[in-house]
């Protein structure tokens, strides 16, 4: 159960946009303060979403053997949603007039790194990162770490498993920590070696600008296929 939940959490953590926005705040006038507030917003959103999703799923008693079909119905539905999200993201990427959030955020990160003023108003992420401050950093953390399909899948694995309270708590904690990888790893790196971490993030901007959306799509596809197969096998009585 823990390995499966951690796997979905890792896929949920793959967010080029989140990493690029962290690069923006670490390149701002108050890098440490802004990065800490961005991390705080991400933690608040992730913990709140994890607890809320867990409580809702446990209230539905999907961890009971008698709710076997409902449990796998939900996994199948989450898988379909993940695949649909991958299709939509690919479709939006191919429309020049409707750039995705990841592309806009990547452009903001690159412009800030080059010390170029970013015009506000393109979308919420670009507005929040155009003029970095503790308030906008915290808000960005809340927005970018809103629960995704893969995150819900990770929590669902835990909530529908019949385990002891301590095991459940540890599993939820692991999911939260893994989902926040792109927050705490760059932050700890910056606190330990500011120049090296900032330079590394800036060097990644170009690649993420070009391939970030592909990484996100493939993460959704992998998670979607895993959930669809798991849900279908469960409903067929194989699991």
MIVOGU-421750 format. One line per 10 residues: number of its first residue (from 1); their letters; for each residue y, x, z of C-alpha. Coordinates in pm, 1 decimal. Layout:
residues N
NUM> A> Y:X:Z ~ ...
This chain:
residues 239
1> XXXXXXXXXX> 0.0:0.0:0.0 ~ 244.5:274.0:99.0 ~ 182.4:475.8:-217.6 ~ 230.8:169.0:-437.5 ~ 551.7:67.7:-260.2 ~ 685.5:424.4:-274.0 ~ 609.4:437.9:-646.0 ~ 815.0:127.4:-718.9 ~ 1089.1:257.5:-487.8 ~ 1101.4:582.1:-686.7
11> XXXXXXXXXX> 1143.2:385.5:-1010.3 ~ 1418.6:183.4:-840.9 ~ 1590.4:507.9:-740.8 ~ 1618.8:622.4:-1102.6 ~ 1980.3:534.5:-1175.5 ~ 2186.0:770.9:-1392.1 ~ 2490.1:557.0:-1313.6 ~ 2452.3:612.4:-938.2 ~ 2428.7:988.2:-988.1 ~ 2726.3:999.9:-1222.3
21> XXXXXXXXXX> 2939.7:800.1:-981.9 ~ 2843.5:1038.8:-703.1 ~ 2965.2:1319.9:-929.8 ~ 3296.2:1135.8:-965.7 ~ 3350.6:1111.1:-591.0 ~ 3245.3:1471.2:-531.2 ~ 3506.2:1575.3:-788.3 ~ 3783.1:1370.0:-626.4 ~ 4069.5:1482.0:-402.3 ~ 3870.3:1391.0:-87.9
31> XXXXXXXXXX> 3514.4:1467.0:-195.7 ~ 3342.8:1468.0:142.4 ~ 3507.2:1150.1:270.5 ~ 3459.3:958.7:-54.1 ~ 3097.5:1069.4:-92.9 ~ 3021.6:967.1:265.3 ~ 3175.4:623.6:212.3 ~ 2986.5:581.6:-116.1 ~ 2666.2:670.6:69.1 ~ 2753.9:428.9:348.9
41> XXXXXXXXXX> 2798.0:143.8:102.8 ~ 2465.7:227.4:-61.2 ~ 2286.5:236.5:275.9 ~ 2437.3:-92.8:392.1 ~ 2337.6:-270.4:70.8 ~ 1988.1:-120.5:54.1 ~ 1898.7:-187.1:417.4 ~ 2039.5:-541.0:407.9 ~ 1857.1:-623.2:84.4 ~ 1528.8:-476.0:210.0
51> XXXXXXXXXX> 1536.4:-670.6:535.3 ~ 1644.6:-994.1:365.7 ~ 1377.5:-970.5:95.6 ~ 1109.4:-884.1:351.6 ~ 1200.8:-1176.2:578.7 ~ 1208.0:-1422.8:289.0 ~ 868.5:-1308.8:159.4 ~ 709.9:-1309.8:504.1 ~ 854.3:-1656.0:570.1 ~ 667.6:-1769.2:259.6
61> XXXXXXXXXX> 351.2:-1625.6:424.5 ~ 251.8:-1437.9:108.9 ~ 70.9:-1181.5:324.7 ~ -198.6:-1433.8:415.3 ~ -529.3:-1430.8:221.6 ~ -481.9:-1800.5:141.8 ~ -168.3:-1715.3:-59.1 ~ -352.7:-1478.8:-292.7 ~ -249.7:-1659.2:-612.6 ~ 113.2:-1700.0:-510.3
71> XXXXXXXXXX> 133.4:-1330.0:-427.3 ~ 15.6:-1224.5:-773.4 ~ 222.0:-1492.8:-942.6 ~ 529.3:-1328.1:-792.1 ~ 422.4:-981.3:-905.8 ~ 361.5:-1108.9:-1256.4 ~ 703.1:-1275.7:-1260.6 ~ 874.7:-957.7:-1137.5 ~ 697.3:-762.7:-1409.4 ~ 817.6:-1000.2:-1678.5
81> XXXXXXXXXX> 1172.1:-975.9:-1540.9 ~ 1158.0:-595.3:-1548.3 ~ 1040.5:-592.5:-1909.7 ~ 1306.8:-846.7:-2003.8 ~ 1572.2:-630.2:-1835.4 ~ 1452.7:-330.2:-2038.0 ~ 1482.7:-530.3:-2361.5 ~ 1830.6:-655.9:-2271.8 ~ 1950.3:-306.7:-2178.1 ~ 1822.8:-166.1:-2508.5
91> XXXXXXXXXX> 1986.2:-447.5:-2702.1 ~ 2319.9:-403.2:-2527.1 ~ 2308.6:-30.0:-2588.2 ~ 2290.8:-94.2:-2961.1 ~ 2607.5:-305.6:-2953.6 ~ 2915.1:-75.7:-2972.0 ~ 3143.7:-355.7:-2858.1 ~ 2941.9:-423.0:-2544.1 ~ 2870.0:-90.8:-2374.7 ~ 2654.3:-102.9:-2063.8
101> XXXXXXXXXX> 2768.7:-9.2:-1715.3 ~ 2580.3:319.6:-1728.4 ~ 2768.8:438.2:-2036.9 ~ 3108.9:340.9:-1896.5 ~ 3034.8:510.8:-1565.6 ~ 2917.1:823.7:-1747.3 ~ 3243.3:838.1:-1940.4 ~ 3437.6:804.1:-1615.6 ~ 3240.2:1089.3:-1458.2 ~ 3297.6:1317.6:-1754.1
111> XXXXXXXXXX> 3668.8:1242.1:-1766.7 ~ 3716.9:1297.3:-1395.1 ~ 3524.2:1623.3:-1414.4 ~ 3761.1:1731.3:-1691.6 ~ 4058.8:1621.7:-1478.4 ~ 4164.1:1358.3:-1728.2 ~ 4319.8:1037.1:-1602.6 ~ 4088.6:739.1:-1657.0 ~ 4242.2:411.4:-1770.7 ~ 4138.8:126.2:-1545.8
121> XXXXXXXXXX> 4026.7:-213.7:-1657.7 ~ 3716.3:-149.2:-1867.2 ~ 3470.4:-280.3:-1608.0 ~ 3415.9:-290.7:-1234.6 ~ 3259.5:55.1:-1208.8 ~ 3534.4:222.0:-1411.2 ~ 3799.7:48.4:-1200.9 ~ 3635.9:163.6:-878.1 ~ 3607.7:524.1:-994.9 ~ 3939.7:550.9:-1180.3
131> XXXXXXXXXX> 4129.3:630.8:-858.5 ~ 3872.6:733.8:-595.2 ~ 3937.7:637.0:-234.5 ~ 3716.6:562.8:68.1 ~ 3752.4:188.6:6.1 ~ 3658.0:202.8:-362.0 ~ 3376.8:447.4:-283.3 ~ 3224.4:212.2:-26.9 ~ 3255.3:-80.8:-268.0 ~ 3093.7:121.7:-545.7
141> XXXXXXXXXX> 2799.2:192.3:-315.8 ~ 2756.8:-178.0:-247.5 ~ 2777.5:-269.9:-616.5 ~ 2554.7:-0.9:-763.0 ~ 2281.2:-39.8:-503.0 ~ 2244.8:-415.3:-528.7 ~ 1869.6:-494.6:-534.6 ~ 1696.7:-439.8:-867.2 ~ 1365.2:-582.0:-989.8 ~ 1185.1:-257.6:-908.5
151> XXXXXXXXXX> 1336.5:-251.0:-559.5 ~ 1219.1:-607.8:-496.2 ~ 875.0:-511.6:-624.5 ~ 857.4:-229.1:-368.3 ~ 951.6:-461.1:-82.5 ~ 712.4:-726.9:-212.7 ~ 419.5:-485.8:-190.2 ~ 494.6:-431.6:178.9 ~ 575.5:-792.6:264.8 ~ 253.9:-926.9:110.0
161> XXXXXXXXXX> 28.7:-671.6:280.4 ~ -140.8:-755.8:609.4 ~ -56.0:-447.2:812.5 ~ 40.2:-363.5:1168.7 ~ 411.8:-386.1:1258.3 ~ 447.0:-7.5:1293.6 ~ 293.0:54.5:950.3 ~ 516.4:-212.7:798.6 ~ 826.2:-60.1:955.9 ~ 738.7:289.8:834.2
171> XXXXXXXXXX> 667.1:158.1:484.6 ~ 1004.0:-18.8:468.4 ~ 1176.2:294.2:593.3 ~ 1004.5:502.0:323.5 ~ 1113.3:256.3:53.8 ~ 1474.6:266.0:173.9 ~ 1482.9:646.3:189.3 ~ 1326.2:683.5:-156.2 ~ 1558.9:424.5:-310.8 ~ 1856.6:623.0:-180.3
181> XXXXXXXXXX> 1739.5:956.5:-323.6 ~ 2035.6:987.0:-559.7 ~ 2272.7:941.2:-266.7 ~ 2143.7:1157.7:12.7 ~ 2009.4:1445.9:-197.9 ~ 2344.6:1519.9:-373.3 ~ 2532.6:1459.9:-47.4 ~ 2317.3:1703.4:149.9 ~ 2340.4:1949.7:-137.1 ~ 2718.9:1926.1:-133.1
191> XXXXXXXXXX> 2738.9:1971.0:244.0 ~ 2518.7:2280.9:216.5 ~ 2665.0:2430.8:-103.0 ~ 2972.2:2243.9:-232.5 ~ 3050.6:2455.6:-538.7 ~ 2692.4:2486.3:-657.4 ~ 2620.9:2114.9:-617.5 ~ 2941.4:2006.1:-791.1 ~ 2874.9:2248.4:-1075.7 ~ 2518.2:2124.2:-1115.5
201> XXXXXXXXXX> 2627.3:1761.8:-1127.7 ~ 2895.6:1840.5:-1386.5 ~ 2642.5:2024.1:-1600.4 ~ 2417.0:1716.2:-1597.0 ~ 2692.7:1483.0:-1718.6 ~ 2644.4:1551.4:-2088.0 ~ 2270.0:1492.5:-2082.5 ~ 2305.2:1178.3:-1872.9 ~ 2574.4:1044.8:-2106.7 ~ 2332.9:1075.7:-2397.8
211> XXXXXXXXXX> 2001.3:985.4:-2235.9 ~ 2076.3:801.8:-1910.7 ~ 2015.2:458.8:-2060.5 ~ 1677.6:572.1:-2196.9 ~ 1570.6:689.1:-1850.8 ~ 1665.2:351.7:-1703.7 ~ 1484.2:159.2:-1977.0 ~ 1164.3:359.7:-1938.9 ~ 1169.2:314.0:-1561.2 ~ 1192.5:-61.9:-1613.2
221> XXXXXXXXXX> 915.2:-58.8:-1873.3 ~ 678.0:138.9:-1650.5 ~ 745.6:-82.8:-1349.8 ~ 721.6:-398.9:-1559.5 ~ 387.1:-305.2:-1711.7 ~ 246.9:-205.0:-1371.6 ~ 351.3:-536.5:-1218.4 ~ 228.6:-745.9:-1510.3 ~ -111.9:-576.1:-1509.2 ~ -141.1:-597.4:-1131.5
231> XXXXXXXXX> -38.7:-961.8:-1127.0 ~ -270.6:-1057.5:-1412.8 ~ -568.9:-877.5:-1256.6 ~ -496.5:-1040.8:-922.0 ~ -482.2:-1387.9:-1072.2 ~ -805.0:-1317.6:-1262.3 ~ -975.1:-1235.5:-931.1 ~ -1038.1:-870.4:-1015.0 ~ -825.0:-742.2:-723.9
